Amino acid sequence: MIKGLYEKYKSVIYYVIFGVLTTAINWIVYKLTYGVLGIPNVLSTCIAWLLAVIFAFVTNKLWVFNSKSFEKEIVTKEAMKFFSARIVTGVLDVAIMWLAVDILSWNADLWKIISNVIVIVINYVASKFVIFNKK
């Protein structure tokens, strides 16, 4: 029974695990660049996003959506779709952080969490149904 549930929800379980790790990378890099190094908020958000997206592509491809092909054409197609979708949600993340932190002076830590939750949900839907879908 547990094995059956695991198999049924394997991609969701892995997405949550790697999503937490991706979020941790995003969060840690943001805190280091913005909080420790004093890099401006938007640039810190962009740096954190880029490193998190690279990590997410590899983990999503290999473990979450079990796309094991390394043929140049397939990897290129997946990477282009993945990064295109992530650019859209990355812009959303930056816009949320800019509005909440720079314009409204709300708590950066709280809004980084809120923004990441919104982005994670959108990214899962895009990855499952557009990027790594098996036709």
C-alpha positions in Angstrom: 0.0 0.0 0.0 2.7 2.5 0.9 4.8 1.5 -2.1 1.8 2.0 -4.3 1.2 5.5 -2.9 4.9 6.3 -3.3 4.8 5.2 -6.9 1.6 7.2 -7.6 2.9 10.4 -6.0 6.7 9.9 -6.6 7.0 13.0 -8.8 5.1 15.2 -6.3 7.2 13.9 -3.4 10.5 14.5 -5.3 9.3 17.9 -6.4 8.6 18.9 -2.8 12.0 17.6 -1.6 13.9 19.3 -4.4 11.6 22.3 -4.2 12.6 22.7 -0.5 16.3 22.4 -1.5 15.8 24.9 -4.4 14.1 27.3 -2.1 16.9 26.9 0.5 19.5 27.7 -2.2 17.4 30.7 -3.3 17.0 31.8 0.3 20.6 31.3 1.4 22.0 33.1 -1.7 19.6 35.9 -1.2 20.4 36.3 2.5 24.2 36.2 1.7 24.0 38.7 -1.2 21.4 41.1 0.3 21.9 40.7 4.0 25.6 40.0 4.3 27.2 41.5 1.2 24.8 44.4 0.9 24.1 43.8 -2.8 20.9 45.7 -3.8 17.6 43.8 -3.3 16.7 43.2 -7.0 20.2 42.1 -8.0 20.3 39.8 -5.0 17.0 38.3 -6.0 18.3 37.8 -9.6 21.5 36.1 -8.4 19.6 33.8 -6.0 17.1 33.0 -8.8 19.8 32.0 -11.3 21.6 29.6 -9.0 18.3 28.1 -7.8 17.1 27.6 -11.4 20.3 25.8 -12.5 19.9 23.4 -9.5 16.2 23.0 -10.2 16.7 22.1 -13.8 19.1 19.3 -13.0 17.0 17.8 -10.2 13.7 18.2 -12.0 15.1 16.6 -15.2 16.7 13.6 -13.5 14.6 12.8 -10.5 11.3 14.6 -10.4 10.2 14.0 -14.0 12.6 11.2 -14.7 13.8 12.6 -18.0 17.0 10.6 -18.5 17.8 11.4 -22.1 21.0 13.4 -22.7 20.5 13.7 -26.5 21.5 17.2 -27.4 18.2 17.9 -29.1 16.1 16.8 -26.1 18.2 18.5 -23.4 18.3 21.7 -25.4 14.5 21.6 -25.9 13.9 20.9 -22.2 16.4 23.5 -21.0 14.9 26.2 -23.3 11.4 25.5 -22.1 12.5 25.2 -18.5 14.5 28.4 -18.5 11.8 30.3 -20.4 9.2 29.3 -17.8 11.6 30.1 -15.0 12.3 33.5 -16.5 8.6 34.3 -16.4 8.3 33.2 -12.7 11.7 34.9 -12.0 10.3 38.2 -13.3 7.2 37.6 -11.1 9.5 36.9 -8.1 11.5 40.1 -8.7 8.3 42.1 -9.2 6.8 40.8 -5.9 10.1 41.5 -4.0 10.5 45.0 -5.6 6.9 46.0 -4.8 6.8 44.5 -1.3 10.3 45.4 -0.1 11.5 48.4 -2.1 8.1 50.2 -2.6 6.0 49.2 0.4 8.9 48.6 2.8 7.4 45.3 4.0 9.4 42.5 5.6 11.9 41.1 3.1 12.1 37.7 4.8 8.3 37.2 4.9 7.8 38.3 1.3 10.7 36.1 0.1 8.8 33.1 1.5 5.4 34.3 0.0 7.0 34.9 -3.4 8.7 31.5 -3.4 5.5 29.7 -2.6 3.7 31.4 -5.5 6.6 30.6 -7.9 6.9 27.0 -6.8 3.3 26.2 -7.6 3.5 27.9 -11.0 6.8 26.1 -11.8 5.4 22.7 -10.9 2.4 23.1 -13.2 4.7 24.3 -16.1 7.2 21.5 -15.6 4.6 18.8 -15.3 2.4 19.8 -18.2 4.7 21.6 -20.6 8.4 21.0 -20.1 9.0 17.4 -19.1 5.7 15.9 -20.3 6.0 12.6 -22.0 3.9 12.6 -25.1 
